[in-house]
Amino acid sequence: MNRSVDENPMPKDSRDESIENVKPEEVSTSSENEDLQQRTGDTSKKIGGKDATSIESKPSAEEKKQPTGGDKEKGVGEKRKKGETVEKKAEKDEFKYIVRLANTDLDGHKKIIHGLTKIKGIGLHMAVFIADTAGVDREMKIGDLSDAQINKIKEVIENLGDKAPGWMVNHRRDYDTGKDIHLVSSDVDMRLREDINLLKMIRSYRGIRHELGLPVRGQRTRSNGRTGLALGVSRKEQRQKK
């Protein structure tokens, strides 16, 4: 049998040249394209027969960043909340937790008429008079007072003898000046000590009673105010009575 021989057999040299002419980059790109086609498949099958061009393009990153109407309203609300918090912080910073009046520390959370009563020599009635004379609201908290209002209250307290009526002050007809004076804070104790020493010095009845440590205003001493050991009635007195 005669073997079939190719009419135009490719010489060996030409085959080697064609293999050598193929670049390795072309081989790698073609293999990568085949792998992608196998993994992804036809886009029309996955999308349900629709072409890839008919699908709406996804929004870009810049479009996502643009705020919508609801986002704008939220932003405005957040700004308002921040503004309110800043105002509250400013109010807290301005609030005075302790106010010093007449050498006494007053609680800033208390109302004026109640806070002023912590000063020795000022009662509720006098505190109301001070607030009204200074032109300050009675129900206002001490910590909310401005510096000008605090200075006005200080001025009223220092001049209570001139501004308050005579029946309202606590030291009338002063020994040295003969005027009506209202004493406040540490002046009350100091003036009381001076008056007692004066009574002792002039040897008045009240001064002598102060020296002896006995009641000054006519109280009885037989049953009440007995100092020392309480022995009761002795037996000798009982026998004598019998």
ZAPANU-647275 format. One line per field, with one value per residue (C-alpha): z, y negated, x; residue in one letter; residue number from 1. Coordinates in steps of 0.1 Angstrom, whole numbers, padded with zeros to 4 digits, always signed. Layout:
up (Z, ...) .
north (Y, ...) .
east (X, ...) .
code (A, ...) .
pos (NUM, ...) .
// end
This chain:
up (+0000, -0008, +0021, +0016, +0017, +0022, -0009, +0008, +0040, +0063, +0066, +0101, +0100, +0093, +0122, +0146, +0135, +0140, +0176, +0183, +0169, +0195, +0224, +0260, +0268, +0241, +0254, +0290, +0279, +0258, +0287, +0312, +0288, +0286, +0324, +0328, +0303, +0321, +0355, +0346, +0318, +0296, +0313, +0296, +0313, +0348, +0343, +0329, +0292, +0295, +0279, +0301, +0284, +0294, +0331, +0349, +0359, +0396, +0413, +0417, +0450, +0445, +0439, +0471, +0491, +0479, +0508, +0501, +0516, +0546, +0552, +0551, +0577, +0599, +0595, +0605, +0636, +0647, +0643, +0664, +0691, +0691, +0694, +0724, +0741, +0736, +0751, +0781, +0787, +0785, +0811, +0834, +0831, +0840, +0869, +0903, +0925, +0956, +0962, +0990, +1008, +1042, +1048, +1043, +1015, +1001, +0980, +0945, +0940, +0967, +0962, +0973, +1002, +1016, +1008, +1026, +1058, +1061, +1070, +1107, +1116, +1086, +1089, +1063, +1068, +1064, +1034, +1016, +1024, +1010, +0977, +0972, +0980, +0956, +0929, +0925, +0920, +0953, +0935, +0916, +0924, +0939, +0913, +0884, +0898, +0878, +0893, +0893, +0912, +0938, +0943, +0948, +0974, +0992, +0993, +1008, +1035, +1045, +1048, +1064, +1094, +1071, +1047, +1070, +1095, +1132, +1144, +1119, +1129, +1156, +1175, +1183, +1202, +1200, +1231, +1212, +1184, +1197, +1162, +1151, +1136, +1120, +1127, +1104, +1104, +1128, +1141, +1160, +1183, +1187, +1197, +1222, +1239, +1241, +1257, +1283, +1292, +1296, +1320, +1341, +1341, +1354, +1381, +1371, +1383, +1350, +1348, +1382, +1372, +1341, +1362, +1385, +1357, +1370, +1351, +1342, +1335, +1368, +1364, +1395, +1406, +1434, +1412, +1377, +1366, +1395, +1387, +1402, +1416, +1423, +1458, +1465, +1500, +1528, +1557, +1584, +1570, +1570, +1607, +1618, +1601, +1621) .
north (+0000, -0034, -0058, -0092, -0120, -0156, -0176, -0207, -0196, -0224, -0223, -0219, -0252, -0272, -0254, -0263, -0299, -0302, -0289, -0312, -0343, -0338, -0361, -0349, -0380, -0370, -0335, -0347, -0372, -0347, -0322, -0348, -0358, -0321, -0317, -0349, -0337, -0303, -0319, -0347, -0330, -0350, -0381, -0377, -0344, -0357, -0389, -0371, -0376, -0413, -0428, -0444, -0477, -0478, -0477, -0510, -0522, -0521, -0555, -0568, -0576, -0613, -0608, -0588, -0615, -0642, -0647, -0641, -0661, -0639, -0640, -0678, -0680, -0656, -0679, -0709, -0691, -0680, -0716, -0729, -0703, -0712, -0749, -0741, -0721, -0750, -0774, -0751, -0748, -0786, -0790, -0764, -0783, -0816, -0800, -0808, -0777, -0797, -0834, -0852, -0879, -0894, -0870, -0840, -0815, -0811, -0781, -0792, -0767, -0783, -0812, -0847, -0850, -0816, -0819, -0853, -0837, -0818, -0851, -0857, -0886, -0883, -0865, -0857, -0891, -0911, -0889, -0899, -0935, -0933, -0917, -0942, -0972, -0959, -0954, -0917, -0889, -0871, -0837, -0840, -0817, -0832, -0815, -0833, -0868, -0891, -0909, -0941, -0926, -0911, -0944, -0960, -0935, -0941, -0978, -0973, -0949, -0974, -1003, -0984, -1008, -1037, -1019, -0997, -1011, -1014, -0986, -0962, -0965, -0943, -0969, -1001, -1031, -1022, -1031, -1050, -1067, -1065, -1054, -1024, -0998, -0965, -0941, -0912, -0882, -0883, -0918, -0903, -0882, -0909, -0935, -0911, -0905, -0942, -0949, -0922, -0935, -0970, -0957, -0939, -0970, -0994, -0967, -0966, -0938, -0921, -0923, -0907, -0879, -0873, -0871, -0846, -0825, -0829, -0837, -0874, -0880, -0871, -0833, -0812, -0791, -0769, -0742, -0750, -0758, -0738, -0731, -0704, -0670, -0667, -0652, -0658, -0665, -0655, -0632, -0658, -0681, -0653, -0644, -0681, -0683, -0652) .
east (+0000, +0012, +0013, -0004, +0020, +0011, +0014, +0027, +0043, +0055, +0092, +0106, +0123, +0091, +0073, +0100, +0099, +0061, +0064, +0093, +0073, +0045, +0051, +0045, +0024, -0002, -0004, -0010, -0037, -0056, -0055, -0068, -0097, -0107, -0107, -0128, -0154, -0156, -0161, -0185, -0204, -0227, -0241, -0274, -0280, -0274, -0294, -0324, -0319, -0313, -0282, -0256, -0261, -0298, -0290, -0290, -0255, -0248, -0244, -0209, -0192, -0198, -0235, -0237, -0221, -0245, -0271, -0308, -0337, -0340, -0303, -0304, -0331, -0312, -0281, -0301, -0315, -0281, -0268, -0297, -0290, -0253, -0262, -0285, -0258, -0233, -0258, -0265, -0227, -0224, -0252, -0235, -0202, -0220, -0238, -0223, -0224, -0211, -0217, -0199, -0219, -0212, -0182, -0206, -0206, -0241, -0254, -0261, -0289, -0311, -0335, -0325, -0349, -0338, -0301, -0298, -0311, -0279, -0262, -0262, -0284, -0307, -0340, -0367, -0385, -0352, -0342, -0374, -0368, -0332, -0344, -0371, -0348, -0321, -0347, -0341, -0367, -0373, -0377, -0345, -0316, -0285, -0263, -0281, -0274, -0251, -0222, -0241, -0270, -0247, -0230, -0264, -0274, -0240, -0247, -0282, -0268, -0241, -0266, -0295, -0295, -0303, -0327, -0347, -0372, -0362, -0385, -0368, -0331, -0315, -0294, -0313, -0300, -0263, -0243, -0216, -0236, -0272, -0283, -0303, -0279, -0284, -0255, -0246, -0223, -0194, -0204, -0233, -0210, -0184, -0209, -0226, -0193, -0186, -0220, -0216, -0181, -0196, -0222, -0195, -0174, -0201, -0210, -0247, -0270, -0270, -0232, -0228, -0252, -0232, -0200, -0216, -0230, -0266, -0298, -0299, -0336, -0352, -0356, -0360, -0330, -0344, -0357, -0343, -0308, -0292, -0256, -0233, -0245, -0282, -0283, -0319, -0332, -0307, -0317, -0310, -0336, -0362, -0354, -0357, -0391, -0403) .
code (M, N, R, S, V, D, E, N, P, M, P, K, D, S, R, D, E, S, I, E, N, V, K, P, E, E, V, S, T, S, S, E, N, E, D, L, Q, Q, R, T, G, D, T, S, K, K, I, G, G, K, D, A, T, S, I, E, S, K, P, S, A, E, E, K, K, Q, P, T, G, G, D, K, E, K, G, V, G, E, K, R, K, K, G, E, T, V, E, K, K, A, E, K, D, E, F, K, Y, I, V, R, L, A, N, T, D, L, D, G, H, K, K, I, I, H, G, L, T, K, I, K, G, I, G, L, H, M, A, V, F, I, A, D, T, A, G, V, D, R, E, M, K, I, G, D, L, S, D, A, Q, I, N, K, I, K, E, V, I, E, N, L, G, D, K, A, P, G, W, M, V, N, H, R, R, D, Y, D, T, G, K, D, I, H, L, V, S, S, D, V, D, M, R, L, R, E, D, I, N, L, L, K, M, I, R, S, Y, R, G, I, R, H, E, L, G, L, P, V, R, G, Q, R, T, R, S, N, G, R, T, G, L, A, L, G, V, S, R, K, E, Q, R, Q, K, K) .
pos (1, 2, 3, 4, 5, 6, 7, 8, 9, 10, 11, 12, 13, 14, 15, 16, 17, 18, 19, 20, 21, 22, 23, 24, 25, 26, 27, 28, 29, 30, 31, 32, 33, 34, 35, 36, 37, 38, 39, 40, 41, 42, 43, 44, 45, 46, 47, 48, 49, 50, 51, 52, 53, 54, 55, 56, 57, 58, 59, 60, 61, 62, 63, 64, 65, 66, 67, 68, 69, 70, 71, 72, 73, 74, 75, 76, 77, 78, 79, 80, 81, 82, 83, 84, 85, 86, 87, 88, 89, 90, 91, 92, 93, 94, 95, 96, 97, 98, 99, 100, 101, 102, 103, 104, 105, 106, 107, 108, 109, 110, 111, 112, 113, 114, 115, 116, 117, 118, 119, 120, 121, 122, 123, 124, 125, 126, 127, 128, 129, 130, 131, 132, 133, 134, 135, 136, 137, 138, 139, 140, 141, 142, 143, 144, 145, 146, 147, 148, 149, 150, 151, 152, 153, 154, 155, 156, 157, 158, 159, 160, 161, 162, 163, 164, 165, 166, 167, 168, 169, 170, 171, 172, 173, 174, 175, 176, 177, 178, 179, 180, 181, 182, 183, 184, 185, 186, 187, 188, 189, 190, 191, 192, 193, 194, 195, 196, 197, 198, 199, 200, 201, 202, 203, 204, 205, 206, 207, 208, 209, 210, 211, 212, 213, 214, 215, 216, 217, 218, 219, 220, 221, 222, 223, 224, 225, 226, 227, 228, 229, 230, 231, 232, 233, 234, 235, 236, 237, 238, 239, 240, 241, 242) .
// end
